[in-house]
Amino acid sequence: MGAITSAVIAVVGVLLGWITIEIACKPCLEKGREAIDRNLNPDYDPDDDTAIRAPLNPTTVSDPSPAAASSAVKVV
C-alpha cells in the first residue's frame, strides 16, 4: 500500500509542477508554439507576412554633437 501511495503522490507532484510551469511561462510558450506551427505549416510563406517589425534601434540622432548624445542616456 505504501508503494501505491508514493506513486500517486509522485504523479500528482509532477502534474502540479507541469501546470505551474505552463502558467508561469505562458507568454513565452505561446510564442514558441506559434513559431513551431508556422514552420511546420507547408502553406506558410514568410514573404506574405504583413506584420511590421520594429527597428532594432528606434532612436536616431540627427545631431552628432555630445549634447544630443547625452540626452539619449537615461539618468536613474
HTML snippet that shows the backbone in 3Dmol.js (N, CA, C, O; Angstrom):
<script src="https://3Dmol.org/build/3Dmol-min.js"></script>
<div id="view" style="width:600px;height:400px;position:relative"></div>
<script>
const pdb = `
ATOM      1  N   MET A   1       0.821  -1.193   0.000  1.00  0.00           N
ATOM      2  CA  MET A   1       0.000   0.000   0.000  1.00  0.00           C
ATOM      3  C   MET A   1       0.870   1.264   0.000  1.00  0.00           C
ATOM      4  O   MET A   1       0.487   2.284  -0.574  1.00  0.00           O
ATOM      5  N   GLY A   2       2.027   1.193   0.638  1.00  0.00           N
ATOM      6  CA  GLY A   2       2.918   2.351   0.697  1.00  0.00           C
ATOM      7  C   GLY A   2       3.488   2.717  -0.660  1.00  0.00           C
ATOM      8  O   GLY A   2       3.712   3.894  -0.946  1.00  0.00           O
ATOM      9  N   ALA A   3       3.728   1.699  -1.511  1.00  0.00           N
ATOM     10  CA  ALA A   3       4.273   1.972  -2.846  1.00  0.00           C
ATOM     11  C   ALA A   3       3.240   2.668  -3.716  1.00  0.00           C
ATOM     12  O   ALA A   3       3.590   3.557  -4.493  1.00  0.00           O
ATOM     13  N   ILE A   4       1.996   2.287  -3.603  1.00  0.00           N
ATOM     14  CA  ILE A   4       0.934   2.915  -4.397  1.00  0.00           C
ATOM     15  C   ILE A   4       0.756   4.367  -3.958  1.00  0.00           C
ATOM     16  O   ILE A   4       0.609   5.258  -4.795  1.00  0.00           O
ATOM     17  N   THR A   5       0.769   4.603  -2.658  1.00  0.00           N
ATOM     18  CA  THR A   5       0.638   5.960  -2.145  1.00  0.00           C
ATOM     19  C   THR A   5       1.796   6.830  -2.617  1.00  0.00           C
ATOM     20  O   THR A   5       1.588   7.975  -3.017  1.00  0.00           O
ATOM     21  N   SER A   6       2.984   6.309  -2.575  1.00  0.00           N
ATOM     22  CA  SER A   6       4.156   7.066  -3.034  1.00  0.00           C
ATOM     23  C   SER A   6       4.061   7.365  -4.527  1.00  0.00           C
ATOM     24  O   SER A   6       4.403   8.465  -4.963  1.00  0.00           O
ATOM     25  N   ALA A   7       3.601   6.403  -5.305  1.00  0.00           N
ATOM     26  CA  ALA A   7       3.466   6.601  -6.747  1.00  0.00           C
ATOM     27  C   ALA A   7       2.418   7.666  -7.053  1.00  0.00           C
ATOM     28  O   ALA A   7       2.626   8.512  -7.923  1.00  0.00           O
ATOM     29  N   VAL A   8       1.292   7.626  -6.342  1.00  0.00           N
ATOM     30  CA  VAL A   8       0.241   8.620  -6.560  1.00  0.00           C
ATOM     31  C   VAL A   8       0.745  10.013  -6.180  1.00  0.00           C
ATOM     32  O   VAL A   8       0.484  10.977  -6.900  1.00  0.00           O
ATOM     33  N   ILE A   9       1.454  10.132  -5.071  1.00  0.00           N
ATOM     34  CA  ILE A   9       1.992  11.428  -4.647  1.00  0.00           C
ATOM     35  C   ILE A   9       3.004  11.939  -5.672  1.00  0.00           C
ATOM     36  O   ILE A   9       3.027  13.133  -5.970  1.00  0.00           O
ATOM     37  N   ALA A  10       3.829  11.062  -6.208  1.00  0.00           N
ATOM     38  CA  ALA A  10       4.818  11.469  -7.211  1.00  0.00           C
ATOM     39  C   ALA A  10       4.136  11.947  -8.489  1.00  0.00           C
ATOM     40  O   ALA A  10       4.540  12.958  -9.064  1.00  0.00           O
ATOM     41  N   VAL A  11       3.106  11.228  -8.940  1.00  0.00           N
ATOM     42  CA  VAL A  11       2.395  11.617 -10.164  1.00  0.00           C
ATOM     43  C   VAL A  11       1.699  12.961  -9.968  1.00  0.00           C
ATOM     44  O   VAL A  11       1.752  13.820 -10.848  1.00  0.00           O
ATOM     45  N   VAL A  12       1.051  13.145  -8.828  1.00  0.00           N
ATOM     46  CA  VAL A  12       0.386  14.419  -8.542  1.00  0.00           C
ATOM     47  C   VAL A  12       1.413  15.553  -8.475  1.00  0.00           C
ATOM     48  O   VAL A  12       1.142  16.655  -8.952  1.00  0.00           O
ATOM     49  N   GLY A  13       2.566  15.303  -7.899  1.00  0.00           N
ATOM     50  CA  GLY A  13       3.620  16.313  -7.838  1.00  0.00           C
ATOM     51  C   GLY A  13       4.113  16.715  -9.220  1.00  0.00           C
ATOM     52  O   GLY A  13       4.328  17.897  -9.489  1.00  0.00           O
ATOM     53  N   VAL A  14       4.290  15.737 -10.089  1.00  0.00           N
ATOM     54  CA  VAL A  14       4.733  16.031 -11.460  1.00  0.00           C
ATOM     55  C   VAL A  14       3.662  16.826 -12.198  1.00  0.00           C
ATOM     56  O   VAL A  14       3.988  17.773 -12.913  1.00  0.00           O
ATOM     57  N   LEU A  15       2.402  16.465 -12.040  1.00  0.00           N
ATOM     58  CA  LEU A  15       1.323  17.194 -12.705  1.00  0.00           C
ATOM     59  C   LEU A  15       1.215  18.634 -12.205  1.00  0.00           C
ATOM     60  O   LEU A  15       1.030  19.555 -13.001  1.00  0.00           O
ATOM     61  N   LEU A  16       1.329  18.828 -10.902  1.00  0.00           N
ATOM     62  CA  LEU A  16       1.285  20.190 -10.367  1.00  0.00           C
ATOM     63  C   LEU A  16       2.484  21.022 -10.835  1.00  0.00           C
ATOM     64  O   LEU A  16       2.344  22.215 -11.106  1.00  0.00           O
ATOM     65  N   GLY A  17       3.648  20.399 -10.929  1.00  0.00           N
ATOM     66  CA  GLY A  17       4.824  21.092 -11.450  1.00  0.00           C
ATOM     67  C   GLY A  17       4.646  21.500 -12.903  1.00  0.00           C
ATOM     68  O   GLY A  17       5.012  22.610 -13.289  1.00  0.00           O
ATOM     69  N   TRP A  18       4.087  20.610 -13.705  1.00  0.00           N
ATOM     70  CA  TRP A  18       3.840  20.896 -15.121  1.00  0.00           C
ATOM     71  C   TRP A  18       2.853  22.055 -15.260  1.00  0.00           C
ATOM     72  O   TRP A  18       3.076  22.966 -16.057  1.00  0.00           O
ATOM     73  N   ILE A  19       1.768  22.025 -14.490  1.00  0.00           N
ATOM     74  CA  ILE A  19       0.774  23.095 -14.551  1.00  0.00           C
ATOM     75  C   ILE A  19       1.395  24.421 -14.122  1.00  0.00           C
ATOM     76  O   ILE A  19       1.104  25.457 -14.721  1.00  0.00           O
ATOM     77  N   THR A  20       2.230  24.406 -13.112  1.00  0.00           N
ATOM     78  CA  THR A  20       2.885  25.621 -12.644  1.00  0.00           C
ATOM     79  C   THR A  20       3.780  26.218 -13.725  1.00  0.00           C
ATOM     80  O   THR A  20       3.774  27.431 -13.933  1.00  0.00           O
ATOM     81  N   ILE A  21       4.537  25.390 -14.402  1.00  0.00           N
ATOM     82  CA  ILE A  21       5.423  25.871 -15.473  1.00  0.00           C
ATOM     83  C   ILE A  21       4.596  26.415 -16.630  1.00  0.00           C
ATOM     84  O   ILE A  21       4.948  27.444 -17.207  1.00  0.00           O
ATOM     85  N   GLU A  22       3.505  25.742 -16.980  1.00  0.00           N
ATOM     86  CA  GLU A  22       2.642  26.213 -18.067  1.00  0.00           C
ATOM     87  C   GLU A  22       2.058  27.588 -17.739  1.00  0.00           C
ATOM     88  O   GLU A  22       1.999  28.455 -18.611  1.00  0.00           O
ATOM     89  N   ILE A  23       1.631  27.791 -16.511  1.00  0.00           N
ATOM     90  CA  ILE A  23       1.037  29.075 -16.125  1.00  0.00           C
ATOM     91  C   ILE A  23       2.107  30.160 -16.038  1.00  0.00           C
ATOM     92  O   ILE A  23       1.883  31.278 -16.502  1.00  0.00           O
ATOM     93  N   ALA A  24       3.248  29.857 -15.462  1.00  0.00           N
ATOM     94  CA  ALA A  24       4.299  30.855 -15.260  1.00  0.00           C
ATOM     95  C   ALA A  24       4.934  31.302 -16.573  1.00  0.00           C
ATOM     96  O   ALA A  24       5.275  32.474 -16.728  1.00  0.00           O
ATOM     97  N   CYS A  25       5.092  30.391 -17.504  1.00  0.00           N
ATOM     98  CA  CYS A  25       5.794  30.695 -18.762  1.00  0.00           C
ATOM     99  C   CYS A  25       4.840  30.768 -19.945  1.00  0.00           C
ATOM    100  O   CYS A  25       5.257  30.539 -21.081  1.00  0.00           O
ATOM    101  N   LYS A  26       3.580  31.078 -19.711  1.00  0.00           N
ATOM    102  CA  LYS A  26       2.575  31.048 -20.769  1.00  0.00           C
ATOM    103  C   LYS A  26       2.916  31.927 -21.982  1.00  0.00           C
ATOM    104  O   LYS A  26       2.831  31.436 -23.108  1.00  0.00           O
ATOM    105  N   PRO A  27       3.301  33.211 -21.809  1.00  0.00           N
ATOM    106  CA  PRO A  27       3.586  34.032 -22.991  1.00  0.00           C
ATOM    107  C   PRO A  27       4.736  33.476 -23.834  1.00  0.00           C
ATOM    108  O   PRO A  27       4.658  33.449 -25.063  1.00  0.00           O
ATOM    109  N   CYS A  28       5.784  33.041 -23.176  1.00  0.00           N
ATOM    110  CA  CYS A  28       6.941  32.504 -23.892  1.00  0.00           C
ATOM    111  C   CYS A  28       6.589  31.211 -24.610  1.00  0.00           C
ATOM    112  O   CYS A  28       6.991  31.002 -25.755  1.00  0.00           O
ATOM    113  N   LEU A  29       5.846  30.352 -23.946  1.00  0.00           N
ATOM    114  CA  LEU A  29       5.464  29.077 -24.545  1.00  0.00           C
ATOM    115  C   LEU A  29       4.520  29.275 -25.727  1.00  0.00           C
ATOM    116  O   LEU A  29       4.606  28.548 -26.716  1.00  0.00           O
ATOM    117  N   GLU A  30       3.613  30.263 -25.630  1.00  0.00           N
ATOM    118  CA  GLU A  30       2.699  30.516 -26.743  1.00  0.00           C
ATOM    119  C   GLU A  30       3.452  31.000 -27.972  1.00  0.00           C
ATOM    120  O   GLU A  30       3.160  30.569 -29.087  1.00  0.00           O
ATOM    121  N   LYS A  31       4.419  31.893 -27.780  1.00  0.00           N
ATOM    122  CA  LYS A  31       5.212  32.381 -28.915  1.00  0.00           C
ATOM    123  C   LYS A  31       5.990  31.238 -29.559  1.00  0.00           C
ATOM    124  O   LYS A  31       6.064  31.140 -30.784  1.00  0.00           O
ATOM    125  N   GLY A  32       6.562  30.386 -28.733  1.00  0.00           N
ATOM    126  CA  GLY A  32       7.317  29.256 -29.266  1.00  0.00           C
ATOM    127  C   GLY A  32       6.432  28.284 -30.017  1.00  0.00           C
ATOM    128  O   GLY A  32       6.815  27.781 -31.072  1.00  0.00           O
ATOM    129  N   ARG A  33       5.262  28.019 -29.488  1.00  0.00           N
ATOM    130  CA  ARG A  33       4.338  27.101 -30.167  1.00  0.00           C
ATOM    131  C   ARG A  33       3.830  27.686 -31.477  1.00  0.00           C
ATOM    132  O   ARG A  33       3.663  26.960 -32.458  1.00  0.00           O
ATOM    133  N   GLU A  34       3.579  29.005 -31.502  1.00  0.00           N
ATOM    134  CA  GLU A  34       3.170  29.648 -32.755  1.00  0.00           C
ATOM    135  C   GLU A  34       4.278  29.561 -33.800  1.00  0.00           C
ATOM    136  O   GLU A  34       4.004  29.322 -34.976  1.00  0.00           O
ATOM    137  N   ALA A  35       5.514  29.751 -33.383  1.00  0.00           N
ATOM    138  CA  ALA A  35       6.640  29.665 -34.317  1.00  0.00           C
ATOM    139  C   ALA A  35       6.787  28.249 -34.860  1.00  0.00           C
ATOM    140  O   ALA A  35       7.052  28.059 -36.047  1.00  0.00           O
ATOM    141  N   ILE A  36       6.615  27.263 -33.998  1.00  0.00           N
ATOM    142  CA  ILE A  36       6.699  25.872 -34.456  1.00  0.00           C
ATOM    143  C   ILE A  36       5.571  25.571 -35.435  1.00  0.00           C
ATOM    144  O   ILE A  36       5.791  24.928 -36.461  1.00  0.00           O
ATOM    145  N   ASP A  37       4.352  26.039 -35.117  1.00  0.00           N
ATOM    146  CA  ASP A  37       3.224  25.810 -36.019  1.00  0.00           C
ATOM    147  C   ASP A  37       3.451  26.462 -37.375  1.00  0.00           C
ATOM    148  O   ASP A  37       3.131  25.877 -38.410  1.00  0.00           O
ATOM    149  N   ARG A  38       4.013  27.692 -37.372  1.00  0.00           N
ATOM    150  CA  ARG A  38       4.299  28.365 -38.650  1.00  0.00           C
ATOM    151  C   ARG A  38       5.330  27.583 -39.457  1.00  0.00           C
ATOM    152  O   ARG A  38       5.179  27.414 -40.667  1.00  0.00           O
ATOM    153  N   ASN A  39       6.374  27.109 -38.788  1.00  0.00           N
ATOM    154  CA  ASN A  39       7.437  26.403 -39.507  1.00  0.00           C
ATOM    155  C   ASN A  39       6.981  25.048 -40.025  1.00  0.00           C
ATOM    156  O   ASN A  39       7.491  24.575 -41.041  1.00  0.00           O
ATOM    157  N   LEU A  40       6.035  24.418 -39.351  1.00  0.00           N
ATOM    158  CA  LEU A  40       5.552  23.115 -39.803  1.00  0.00           C
ATOM    159  C   LEU A  40       4.419  23.224 -40.807  1.00  0.00           C
ATOM    160  O   LEU A  40       4.006  22.218 -41.384  1.00  0.00           O
ATOM    161  N   ASN A  41       3.909  24.435 -41.026  1.00  0.00           N
ATOM    162  CA  ASN A  41       2.820  24.640 -41.974  1.00  0.00           C
ATOM    163  C   ASN A  41       3.398  24.730 -43.387  1.00  0.00           C
ATOM    164  O   ASN A  41       4.159  25.655 -43.671  1.00  0.00           O
ATOM    165  N   PRO A  42       3.054  23.790 -44.287  1.00  0.00           N
ATOM    166  CA  PRO A  42       3.622  23.838 -45.638  1.00  0.00           C
ATOM    167  C   PRO A  42       3.072  24.989 -46.470  1.00  0.00           C
ATOM    168  O   PRO A  42       3.679  25.345 -47.480  1.00  0.00           O
ATOM    169  N   ASP A  43       1.953  25.579 -46.087  1.00  0.00           N
ATOM    170  CA  ASP A  43       1.366  26.682 -46.850  1.00  0.00           C
ATOM    171  C   ASP A  43       1.859  28.047 -46.384  1.00  0.00           C
ATOM    172  O   ASP A  43       1.489  29.063 -46.972  1.00  0.00           O
ATOM    173  N   TYR A  44       2.689  28.093 -45.338  1.00  0.00           N
ATOM    174  CA  TYR A  44       3.170  29.364 -44.813  1.00  0.00           C
ATOM    175  C   TYR A  44       4.300  29.902 -45.677  1.00  0.00           C
ATOM    176  O   TYR A  44       5.263  29.196 -45.979  1.00  0.00           O
ATOM    177  N   ASP A  45       4.165  31.164 -46.069  1.00  0.00           N
ATOM    178  CA  ASP A  45       5.198  31.836 -46.851  1.00  0.00           C
ATOM    179  C   ASP A  45       5.635  33.082 -46.096  1.00  0.00           C
ATOM    180  O   ASP A  45       4.831  33.999 -45.928  1.00  0.00           O
ATOM    181  N   PRO A  46       6.886  33.149 -45.632  1.00  0.00           N
ATOM    182  CA  PRO A  46       7.322  34.311 -44.855  1.00  0.00           C
ATOM    183  C   PRO A  46       7.276  35.616 -45.642  1.00  0.00           C
ATOM    184  O   PRO A  46       7.208  36.690 -45.044  1.00  0.00           O
ATOM    185  N   ASP A  47       7.311  35.542 -46.970  1.00  0.00           N
ATOM    186  CA  ASP A  47       7.240  36.757 -47.775  1.00  0.00           C
ATOM    187  C   ASP A  47       5.853  37.384 -47.740  1.00  0.00           C
ATOM    188  O   ASP A  47       5.705  38.576 -48.008  1.00  0.00           O
ATOM    189  N   ASP A  48       4.839  36.594 -47.414  1.00  0.00           N
ATOM    190  CA  ASP A  48       3.477  37.107 -47.332  1.00  0.00           C
ATOM    191  C   ASP A  48       3.162  37.689 -45.959  1.00  0.00           C
ATOM    192  O   ASP A  48       2.055  38.177 -45.731  1.00  0.00           O
ATOM    193  N   ASP A  49       4.113  37.641 -45.060  1.00  0.00           N
ATOM    194  CA  ASP A  49       3.901  38.131 -43.699  1.00  0.00           C
ATOM    195  C   ASP A  49       3.717  39.639 -43.737  1.00  0.00           C
ATOM    196  O   ASP A  49       4.591  40.359 -44.218  1.00  0.00           O
ATOM    197  N   THR A  50       2.579  40.128 -43.230  1.00  0.00           N
ATOM    198  CA  THR A  50       2.290  41.561 -43.279  1.00  0.00           C
ATOM    199  C   THR A  50       2.616  42.256 -41.975  1.00  0.00           C
ATOM    200  O   THR A  50       2.388  43.459 -41.847  1.00  0.00           O
ATOM    201  N   ALA A  51       3.140  41.533 -41.011  1.00  0.00           N
ATOM    202  CA  ALA A  51       3.467  42.150 -39.725  1.00  0.00           C
ATOM    203  C   ALA A  51       4.648  43.098 -39.897  1.00  0.00           C
ATOM    204  O   ALA A  51       5.671  42.744 -40.483  1.00  0.00           O
ATOM    205  N   ILE A  52       4.485  44.291 -39.379  1.00  0.00           N
ATOM    206  CA  ILE A  52       5.559  45.289 -39.437  1.00  0.00           C
ATOM    207  C   ILE A  52       6.442  45.100 -38.217  1.00  0.00           C
ATOM    208  O   ILE A  52       5.960  45.066 -37.084  1.00  0.00           O
ATOM    209  N   ARG A  53       7.714  44.979 -38.455  1.00  0.00           N
ATOM    210  CA  ARG A  53       8.644  44.769 -37.352  1.00  0.00           C
ATOM    211  C   ARG A  53       9.250  46.095 -36.938  1.00  0.00           C
ATOM    212  O   ARG A  53       9.529  46.958 -37.771  1.00  0.00           O
ATOM    213  N   ALA A  54       9.449  46.242 -35.644  1.00  0.00           N
ATOM    214  CA  ALA A  54      10.035  47.466 -35.114  1.00  0.00           C
ATOM    215  C   ALA A  54      11.527  47.494 -35.440  1.00  0.00           C
ATOM    216  O   ALA A  54      12.167  46.444 -35.495  1.00  0.00           O
ATOM    217  N   PRO A  55      12.076  48.668 -35.655  1.00  0.00           N
ATOM    218  CA  PRO A  55      13.520  48.748 -35.921  1.00  0.00           C
ATOM    219  C   PRO A  55      14.322  48.350 -34.689  1.00  0.00           C
ATOM    220  O   PRO A  55      13.852  48.488 -33.560  1.00  0.00           O
ATOM    221  N   LEU A  56      15.528  47.859 -34.914  1.00  0.00           N
ATOM    222  CA  LEU A  56      16.370  47.446 -33.809  1.00  0.00           C
ATOM    223  C   LEU A  56      16.794  48.622 -32.946  1.00  0.00           C
ATOM    224  O   LEU A  56      16.875  48.504 -31.723  1.00  0.00           O
ATOM    225  N   ASN A  57      17.064  49.752 -33.579  1.00  0.00           N
ATOM    226  CA  ASN A  57      17.466  50.954 -32.848  1.00  0.00           C
ATOM    227  C   ASN A  57      16.485  52.064 -33.201  1.00  0.00           C
ATOM    228  O   ASN A  57      16.705  52.781 -34.177  1.00  0.00           O
ATOM    229  N   PRO A  58      15.405  52.228 -32.433  1.00  0.00           N
ATOM    230  CA  PRO A  58      14.370  53.185 -32.812  1.00  0.00           C
ATOM    231  C   PRO A  58      14.784  54.642 -32.646  1.00  0.00           C
ATOM    232  O   PRO A  58      14.165  55.522 -33.244  1.00  0.00           O
ATOM    233  N   THR A  59      15.802  54.916 -31.859  1.00  0.00           N
ATOM    234  CA  THR A  59      16.227  56.300 -31.673  1.00  0.00           C
ATOM    235  C   THR A  59      17.270  56.649 -32.723  1.00  0.00           C
ATOM    236  O   THR A  59      18.259  55.935 -32.890  1.00  0.00           O
ATOM    237  N   THR A  60      17.048  57.729 -33.417  1.00  0.00           N
ATOM    238  CA  THR A  60      18.017  58.206 -34.396  1.00  0.00           C
ATOM    239  C   THR A  60      18.477  59.589 -33.958  1.00  0.00           C
ATOM    240  O   THR A  60      17.669  60.437 -33.580  1.00  0.00           O
ATOM    241  N   VAL A  61      19.747  59.795 -34.014  1.00  0.00           N
ATOM    242  CA  VAL A  61      20.328  61.078 -33.618  1.00  0.00           C
ATOM    243  C   VAL A  61      20.725  61.807 -34.886  1.00  0.00           C
ATOM    244  O   VAL A  61      21.620  61.372 -35.611  1.00  0.00           O
ATOM    245  N   SER A  62      20.041  62.942 -35.155  1.00  0.00           N
ATOM    246  CA  SER A  62      20.373  63.702 -36.354  1.00  0.00           C
ATOM    247  C   SER A  62      21.530  64.655 -36.095  1.00  0.00           C
ATOM    248  O   SER A  62      22.242  65.030 -37.026  1.00  0.00           O
ATOM    249  N   ASP A  63      21.726  65.054 -34.833  1.00  0.00           N
ATOM    250  CA  ASP A  63      22.815  65.955 -34.467  1.00  0.00           C
ATOM    251  C   ASP A  63      23.884  65.144 -33.737  1.00  0.00           C
ATOM    252  O   ASP A  63      23.634  64.684 -32.623  1.00  0.00           O
ATOM    253  N   PRO A  64      25.064  64.953 -34.327  1.00  0.00           N
ATOM    254  CA  PRO A  64      26.084  64.116 -33.693  1.00  0.00           C
ATOM    255  C   PRO A  64      26.843  64.816 -32.568  1.00  0.00           C
ATOM    256  O   PRO A  64      27.874  64.309 -32.127  1.00  0.00           O
ATOM    257  N   SER A  65      26.363  65.964 -32.092  1.00  0.00           N
ATOM    258  CA  SER A  65      27.076  66.678 -31.026  1.00  0.00           C
ATOM    259  C   SER A  65      26.964  65.915 -29.716  1.00  0.00           C
ATOM    260  O   SER A  65      26.022  65.142 -29.537  1.00  0.00           O
ATOM    261  N   PRO A  66      27.905  66.114 -28.792  1.00  0.00           N
ATOM    262  CA  PRO A  66      27.863  65.399 -27.497  1.00  0.00           C
ATOM    263  C   PRO A  66      26.610  65.739 -26.690  1.00  0.00           C
ATOM    264  O   PRO A  66      26.136  64.900 -25.925  1.00  0.00           O
ATOM    265  N   ALA A  67      26.071  66.931 -26.840  1.00  0.00           N
ATOM    266  CA  ALA A  67      24.874  67.300 -26.091  1.00  0.00           C
ATOM    267  C   ALA A  67      23.686  66.451 -26.536  1.00  0.00           C
ATOM    268  O   ALA A  67      22.868  66.050 -25.709  1.00  0.00           O
ATOM    269  N   ALA A  68      23.588  66.180 -27.820  1.00  0.00           N
ATOM    270  CA  ALA A  68      22.483  65.346 -28.325  1.00  0.00           C
ATOM    271  C   ALA A  68      22.671  63.909 -27.900  1.00  0.00           C
ATOM    272  O   ALA A  68      21.690  63.221 -27.620  1.00  0.00           O
ATOM    273  N   ALA A  69      23.908  63.432 -27.842  1.00  0.00           N
ATOM    274  CA  ALA A  69      24.156  62.062 -27.435  1.00  0.00           C
ATOM    275  C   ALA A  69      23.882  61.861 -25.957  1.00  0.00           C
ATOM    276  O   ALA A  69      23.424  60.791 -25.556  1.00  0.00           O
ATOM    277  N   SER A  70      24.153  62.870 -25.137  1.00  0.00           N
ATOM    278  CA  SER A  70      23.949  62.725 -23.702  1.00  0.00           C
ATOM    279  C   SER A  70      22.457  62.786 -23.352  1.00  0.00           C
ATOM    280  O   SER A  70      22.060  62.290 -22.297  1.00  0.00           O
ATOM    281  N   SER A  71      21.631  63.376 -24.204  1.00  0.00           N
ATOM    282  CA  SER A  71      20.203  63.424 -23.901  1.00  0.00           C
ATOM    283  C   SER A  71      19.541  62.057 -24.082  1.00  0.00           C
ATOM    284  O   SER A  71      18.447  61.834 -23.562  1.00  0.00           O
ATOM    285  N   ALA A  72      20.179  61.146 -24.805  1.00  0.00           N
ATOM    286  CA  ALA A  72      19.619  59.828 -25.021  1.00  0.00           C
ATOM    287  C   ALA A  72      19.872  58.899 -23.819  1.00  0.00           C
ATOM    288  O   ALA A  72      19.285  57.820 -23.737  1.00  0.00           O
ATOM    289  N   VAL A  73      20.743  59.316 -22.893  1.00  0.00           N
ATOM    290  CA  VAL A  73      21.061  58.494 -21.733  1.00  0.00           C
ATOM    291  C   VAL A  73      20.042  58.766 -20.638  1.00  0.00           C
ATOM    292  O   VAL A  73      19.768  59.920 -20.308  1.00  0.00           O
ATOM    293  N   LYS A  74      19.496  57.724 -20.091  1.00  0.00           N
ATOM    294  CA  LYS A  74      18.512  57.856 -19.015  1.00  0.00           C
ATOM    295  C   LYS A  74      19.239  57.878 -17.690  1.00  0.00           C
ATOM    296  O   LYS A  74      20.045  56.992 -17.408  1.00  0.00           O
ATOM    297  N   VAL A  75      18.967  58.873 -16.878  1.00  0.00           N
ATOM    298  CA  VAL A  75      19.603  59.009 -15.574  1.00  0.00           C
ATOM    299  C   VAL A  75      18.643  58.447 -14.538  1.00  0.00           C
ATOM    300  O   VAL A  75      17.477  58.837 -14.469  1.00  0.00           O
ATOM    301  N   VAL A  76      19.156  57.522 -13.733  1.00  0.00           N
ATOM    302  CA  VAL A  76      18.309  56.898 -12.712  1.00  0.00           C
ATOM    303  C   VAL A  76      18.622  57.474 -11.363  1.00  0.00           C
ATOM    304  O   VAL A  76      18.015  57.079 -10.367  1.00  0.00           O
TER     305      VAL A  76
END
`;
const viewer = $3Dmol.createViewer("view");
viewer.addModel(pdb, "pdb");
viewer.setStyle({}, {cartoon: {color: "spectrum"}});
viewer.zoomTo();
viewer.render();
</script>
